[in-house]
Amino acid sequence: MIAFAVATLALAAIMPLGSVFRYDYHRGDTWNYGDLDAPFDFPVLKSSAEREADLKHFNETFIPIYNRDTTTAARMAASLDENLHIPGMGEESADRIKAVLRRKLLQIYGAGIIARTENFSSDGLIRLIDGGDISTFARANLYTPREAGMSLGGMLKNNFGIDTSGMRFDRYIVPNIHYNDRLTSIAAEEGRAKLSATKGFVTKGTRIISKGEVIEGYTADMLDSFKSEYMLSRKHGSFLADFAGNLLYVSIVMSLAYMFLIYFRNGFSLNFSYVLFLLFIYLMMMIITVAVENIPLMSIYLIPYAVVPLFIVTFYDIRMSILEYVPILLICSIVTENPFDTFAINLFSGLTGIFVLQNAYHRARVFISTAAVLSAYILSYIAVSVMHQQGASSIQWLDLLWFFGNVVLLLALYQLIYLFEKIFGFVTNITLLELCDTNQSLLRELAEKAPGTFQHSLQVASLVEEGAKAIDADPLLARTGALYHDIGKSLNPAYFTENLTAGEKSPHEDLEPEESAQMIKQHVTDGYKLGKKHNLPGKIIDFIMTHHGDSTIYFFYHKYKEKHGNVYDEGMFRYPGPQPVSKEAGICMMADAIEAASRSLKSYDESSVSELIDKIVSTQMSENQFSQSLLSIQDINTVKEVFKTKLTNIYHKRIAYPERN
């Protein structure tokens, strides 16, 4: 409870304040909430496309700024007088022609010579600073250096018939109109800043949208603007009120998750490592969601929420994965821009993944599950998009690329399974398969030191596996736990009759009944110590501790009563417990007692086997041994029938083969 309370506070603190908008809508949808009037004044914002169009138009029509150099004309005119040589002319004629050229050059400089024209506006205009004045000039009124040179040469040739091919006019032509980058940048920034981000204004009480109206055009723009203004005002609202709202919402969801553990998965809820892992997942997914929502251009569809139920189904079961995944989505999706879309798409995809991955005994199943998740992502996204937009043409197909990145991250994160196993003491099917190998050191030691117990364990494992399959429990976990349930007997094998050879004396003949009972139940604690020493997973150690529950050691209990009349301390003749806390451990308890007792049957006909099984299970039920195991009466009856069939088949009569001559 403390862990859940702390996690609830942490989630409420991580959740952005005032992040929830009451209405979830999409353009093209029909408004189904009822008439909506503006609760306050707000401007109608332009869409991003409209703002981009405004900016594009501004950039195209913006007139850049140039400066005129007022000293260049006089300097170049003086240079022309001094340095220009006109071949074939007398001094007087040359001076007269130079004077004409000088006036033409000054006229060209008066119009302006510009080096580059790429900075002009789309209309071919510039703003020219000349002294203290600024005026607008058109490109047609300005010269380039080449045009100025051609104008001078053309005038000489046309007016005086002089060949100008050898004359260099370029030395007298220097641009006197220069681009002013600093002033142009300042003016452009000021102009862009003045571009209006709004296209209207809504006053308080104005109808924004009516029920049944299609969300499109200016109405959709008003809704978007209302949402933006509402979210902005909420960010500056009361901290305590916003936090209280977050805390209340998270508390409701977390209470449901907690109640599920208490009422339906009590074995998990009592194991703190399980609870800690679940709460860790809650916090990590909330942190990732909030982070991605605050990264520009990043899509929420990149977050592999589907890895959450895959983690849970790997460590727990399918029911746990579904009923804990839903609260995680409820908490995380509420802080996203489109809560319904986020919740629905990730719910469908996550459920698809766990249906494919459950009881996976091969790692290749993970890739199959990932492919199924990707397909579910794409199909559910298309379905939701078509439902909102009322047509396939509006689907943003490029958004599907986010899902490919999503499943790549899912595959990468799933590799954390091994790390979580070690940190939280979990066990996966792959680990169980490895533990089932009879070459494992503990099983090999059991086979060598207590061969009878080892054979008993193999038989119990076979029974338990079939029983688990019959009631949809975990057959691999059941089989693995059954193989290890009696490993404690390897420390004192002679005290257990299955390890004695024919005619061998039992050490119990020299012990008092209470001493014998102590040696018998010691195999449970010895098994626990061996399991811990060899780092067996907690789920397997549970089988060792619970396969007898806290039941009575009947043989020595009755032997003591026959000798002393009554028992002053029944605890001496009870196993230490606890009782089984899972279906698989409960089945193991049944199979262990039944298989051991079946060896003493004089007849293995169907009636004898059935009577034995009914008697043993009835005794266990009368002692309330299955109360924590999640086994229903129907489950127990189903398992009993499986055991009856299995044992009858094991001990069926065989034909007598004739002896060879």
Secondary structure, DSSP 8 states (H G I E B T S, - for coil): -HHHHHHHHHHHHHS-TT---S----TTSB--S--EE-SS-EEEE--HHHHHHHHHHHHHH---EEEE-SSHHHHHHHHHHHH---TT--HHHHHHHHHHHHHHHHHHHHH-BBS--TTS-TTSEEEEEETTEEEEEEGGG-B-HHHHHHHHHHHHHHHH----TT---GGG----EEE-HHHHHHHHHHHHHTS-SEEEEE-TT-EEE-TT-B--HHHHHHHHHHHHHHHHHHHTS-HHHHHHHHHHHHHHHHHHHHHHHHHH-HHHHT-HHHHHHHHHHHHHHHHHHHHHHTSTT--GGGS-TTHHHHHHHHHS-HHHHHHHHHHHHHHHHTTSSSHHHHHHHHHHHHHHHHHHHTT--STHHHHHHHHHHHHHHHHHHHHHHHHHHTSGGG--GGGHHHHHHHHHHHHHHHTTHHHHHHHHT---HHHHHHHT-TTSHHHHHHHHH-HHHHHHHHHHHHHHHHHHHHTT--HHHHHHHHHHTTGGGGSSGGGSGGG--TT---GGGGS-HHHHHHHHHHHHHHHHHHHHHTT--HHHHHHHHHSSTT-B-HHHHHHHHHHHSS-S-GGGGB-------SHHHHHHHHHHHHHHHHTT-S--SHHHHHHHHHHHHHHHHHTTTTTTS---HHHHHHHHHHHHHHHHHHT----------
